[in-house]
Amino acid sequence: MKLITLGRLELPGAGLKRPKLLLLLAYLALEGPQPRRTLAKLFWPESKDPPANLRMALHHLRQNVPGGCESTETLVVGQILTDATELRKAARQNAVADVERLYQGPFLRGTGGTGGEELEEWIHTTREELAGLVRSVYRRAAGDVARSGDHAVAAEWAVRALYVPGACPPSPEDLKLLYPVLVQGQHGATAAVRKLAAEFGLALAPVATASPGHSPDRSSELEGRPDALVGREREIREVLALLERAPAGLVTVLGPGGVGKSRLAAEVAGQIRARLGGQQAWVSLESVPDANLIPARILDTLDLSPARNSDGLPLLVHVLRGQPTVLVLDNFEHLIDREAGDGTEVVAALLAACPALRILITSREPLHLSGEVLYPLGGLSGGAAGDAATLFVQRARLVQPDFQPTAEQDVVLDRLCSLLGGLPQGIELAAAWVRKLPLAELADELAHNLNLLTTEALPQPGRHTSLRAVFNQSWQRLTLPEQDVLRRVAVFQGGFTLQAAIHVAGASASLLTTLIDRSLLRLTAAERYEMHPLLGQFAAEQLARTPELQAAAREAHTHFFVALAETAGPELYGPNQEHWFGPLSADQANLREATEWCQQHDQPDLMARMQRALWIFGYCRESYTWGLRQIMRALQHPRVSPSGRAILLRGAGVLSRVFGDTDTALSMLTEATELAEEHHLPDILLVALIQRGLLLSQLGEPVAARRDMERGLRIAAGAGNHTLESYAHSYLGQYLSRAGQYGAAEPLLRFAVTHARQYAGSWQQALATLHLANHLRDSGQLTAAEEAYAACRALLERLGGTRYLAECLADQATLQYYRADHAGARQFLEQSLHLLEHRRAAQTRAACFALYGRMALDEGRLSEAKHQLLHAVQEYQGAVLLADIVILLPVFARLAWRYGEPLLASECLRTFNLLRLEEKIEPPLPERGELDLLQQRVPVGDGHLAEPLPLPALMTQLAELPTLL
């Protein structure tokens, strides 16, 4: 499904027609993930409750465009393809035919008045940007065709470039480049171009009709300009705007070496000429050793020379004072605060003496001048269709012309660009290896081998032959204390806080600020410090050169995060739970690194302490596979204490149940129960009992199940832990409700919800609300159930609990089925199964298939019903969920009866009746009327068999029912 935005706004194949919702999808697709607050304010600026409007809009999108966007508690992420995104990519690759095919008219033509001024401005700006990209491609096509000698066709391309629908009027630069093409093609639009040029006050140079093979004049290009850019359209617009309105006339593009500061500045300088006029000069300062030589280098670029023994500053001031000028001073960092002279003084003097002067500087450090505007430059955008991947493919084709990544390789390419942090020079150096290494091996090497990013080509001016050389330059400019902190913070994974840096690396706020100024760290909007991944490799290498320092830093890192976990642990049981989820999520990579250190250094009990503190966080964040693997490794350690073993067994048992490994789960939860009781660990004992009780109820042992759950409830009441008390009431209430004891279940479930809202965190609130919603549905209170499901979904969407959200959606689908709303049920089922893609959740998945089967049976599609119901049984059998299979037997009886197999129908119903008593299983109230009718219609027999027919034999007979057309 692709959103059409060029020429019109439409989503073919979807029933969604509301312009604002389609516009929201377009905004997310083009601008990337957005904070909820930003979207609400942008799209509903006049509303009394913008967040509510956004929630409703996202609900409609989920209903009508499944998979079109995803949301967390803070972010909304677009997932839909647009023709505008394809156009951007095609324009970057100069794919003329694709651009011509995609551009069907101005962006969002006819769309307006759907938001406030800021949204309208975005539509207008994006419309001009996309039309400008089309103009650039057509303009290049005109030049390329003209060089081939076909001047008539070239002139047609030139006219198309001049009159792109939705574009700004042609700039003077456009007129200067296209005029010769029109003249050589003897096109009638030449007079119109002359008229436009006169309005700009632009004198067009005379052009002779060219003979074949004549190349157009390209003297308008900046001398010494670096290679053409890939991407950076947004950055160019922003720097242009800053340079135009900078109060002191000074803008500094900041970033680490290799990030593309020079290329960006060159592009900006080329475009600013059309806006400001005057002269421009590109001045490379890389080889200037002394700040006093800066004026002479600028004068040399302007083809002027200062008098002998003169510093050149007075002459330069005289030259620049008389006319508007843009100076680009490239690679300035080594001329800041040097004993041989401070380059900032030269810049300050020029700006003070020349009011019409504007200076664009590229540097790894700011100049700290009054009025200086800083523009930090990051890496290229990621993703298989992002700018980083586009640059990689372009450069790879220089060494392997037929290079074209497959869909499978796109995933590897995305990982590779992520490892490179979008750093253009790193991407170019890595791309040169595609001739020697497969992409996957290249990505694996880059994860730990910085030496790979080296070129064998001859050095070029302003270009380093390796990223190590780039980073080493910055390293050598640091003081010893700065070097010490930079290598110590390399132990962090995925960023760190100020407190973490103080405790682990001995840093201070002022020292970290210095490293930010040197473009070696950056401070994010979330107030976390981050280091570019490649620079992190370099810093880690420096740390590894002193093994004692490395060992101390890693140990300090582990103990800091163990302490963080144990500080957060008690808070995760209370109303501050959601507040702590944010910091813990941000530091999830650091917590995993601390766990790895515990494994490597024979500290299983230290790991158990972390697991005990963070089990709610890990369970809610669904870190199941990694968590189970680490716990199993720790359990094998001979030095783990009995208390530590109890904690680890509790975690392993819960996760094994999630994965459907019921035998392992039962064994581990039983041992965890025994050890927790022996060593007085009430929180571990309670959870182990409740989880074992839940497992026993599914395995067909109702007496033992209830005994465990009631014992857990008694422990919770005596422990004084409100979250665990809610947890115990909720699961016991769920068990009793499934057994048909609705009167006993409802008070427990309502207590759990009330207690969770008053004392516990959002996760426990969602869990208790889900159990109550299922009870209300099964006991026939459908309206109240719908309200409870809505509340549960809102909590889970905010928390990002994918597995439980999928379960909630599947359960609500059953509610819609009870209301005879098959279309609504299917919508919920589709959303549930979409969330469960690549996830192991046998019970929820089986419930979805079972409901699909029931609806197919109601609609008379018997073969489809048989297929879906048996698929459900396979899932249940894989997880040994006996009770869930038993509850389907009446449905199979209906199926066999509809097939004309009364004996098989009778066996299904008789087996259900016997197991129903034995396993204490009761169907929900909304199903009992249909069950009673079935019991009256189907003869159950005289009970000549005391034992029920084994379920596998019954399923085999059902599978042999013929496929009906």
Sequence and secondary structure as in RCSB ss.txt:
>XXXX:A:sequence
MKLITLGRLELPGAGLKRPKLLLLLAYLALEGPQPRRTLAKLFWPESKDPPANLRMALHHLRQNVPGGCESTETL
VVGQILTDATELRKAARQNAVADVERLYQGPFLRGTGGTGGEELEEWIHTTREELAGLVRSVYRRAAGDVARSGD
HAVAAEWAVRALYVPGACPPSPEDLKLLYPVLVQGQHGATAAVRKLAAEFGLALAPVATASPGHSPDRSSELEGR
PDALVGREREIREVLALLERAPAGLVTVLGPGGVGKSRLAAEVAGQIRARLGGQQAWVSLESVPDANLIPARILD
TLDLSPARNSDGLPLLVHVLRGQPTVLVLDNFEHLIDREAGDGTEVVAALLAACPALRILITSREPLHLSGEVLY
PLGGLSGGAAGDAATLFVQRARLVQPDFQPTAEQDVVLDRLCSLLGGLPQGIELAAAWVRKLPLAELADELAHNL
NLLTTEALPQPGRHTSLRAVFNQSWQRLTLPEQDVLRRVAVFQGGFTLQAAIHVAGASASLLTTLIDRSLLRLTA
AERYEMHPLLGQFAAEQLARTPELQAAAREAHTHFFVALAETAGPELYGPNQEHWFGPLSADQANLREATEWCQQ
HDQPDLMARMQRALWIFGYCRESYTWGLRQIMRALQHPRVSPSGRAILLRGAGVLSRVFGDTDTALSMLTEATEL
AEEHHLPDILLVALIQRGLLLSQLGEPVAARRDMERGLRIAAGAGNHTLESYAHSYLGQYLSRAGQYGAAEPLLR
FAVTHARQYAGSWQQALATLHLANHLRDSGQLTAAEEAYAACRALLERLGGTRYLAECLADQATLQYYRADHAGA
RQFLEQSLHLLEHRRAAQTRAACFALYGRMALDEGRLSEAKHQLLHAVQEYQGAVLLADIVILLPVFARLAWRYG
EPLLASECLRTFNLLRLEEKIEPPLPERGELDLLQQRVPVGDGHLAEPLPLPALMTQLAELPTLL
>XXXX:A:secstr
 EEB BSS B TTS    HHHHHHHHHHHHH SEEHHHHHHHH TT S HHHHHHHHHHHHHHHSTTSEEE SSE
EEE  EEHHHHHHHHHHTT HHHHHHH  SSBTTT  SSS HHHHHHHHHHHHHHHHHHHHHHHHHHHHHHHHT 
HHHHHHHHHHHHT TT     HHHHHHHHHHHHHTT TTHHHHHHHHHHHT          TT     TTS TT 
 S  SS HHHHHHHHHHHHH TTSEEEEE  TTS HHHHHHHHHHHHHHHH SEEEEEE TT   GGGHHHHHHH
HTT    TT  SHHHHHHHHHTS EEEEEES GGGSSBTTB HHHHHHHHHHH TTEEEEEEESS    TT EEE
E      STTSHHHHHHHHHHHHH TT    HHHHHHHHHHHHHTTT HHHHHHHHTTTTTS HHHHHHHHTT G
GGSB  S   TT  SBHHHHHHHHHHTS HHHHHHHHHGGG SS B HHHHHHHH   HHHHHHHHHTTS EE T
TS EE  HHHHHHHHHHHHTSHHHHHHHHHHHHHHHHHHHHHHHHHTTSTTHHHHHHHHHHTHHHHHHHHHHHHH
TT HHHHHHHHHHHHHHHHHTT HHHHHHHHHHHHT TT  HHHHHHHHHHHHHHHHHTT HHHHHHHHHHHHHH
HHHTT HHHHHHHHHHHHHHHHHTT HHHHHHHHHHHHHHHHHHT HHHHHHHHHHHHHHHHHTT HHHHHHHHH
HHHHHHHHHS HHHHHHHHHHHHHHHHHTT HHHHHHHHHHHHHHHHHHT HHHHHHHHHHHHHHHHHTT HHHH
HHHHHHHHHHTTT   HHHHHHHHHHHHHHHHHTT HHHHHHHHHHHHHHHHHTT HHHHHTTHHHHHHHHHHTT
 HHHHHHHHHHHHHHHHHHT    HHHHHHHHHHHHHS       SS   HHHHHHHHHTS    
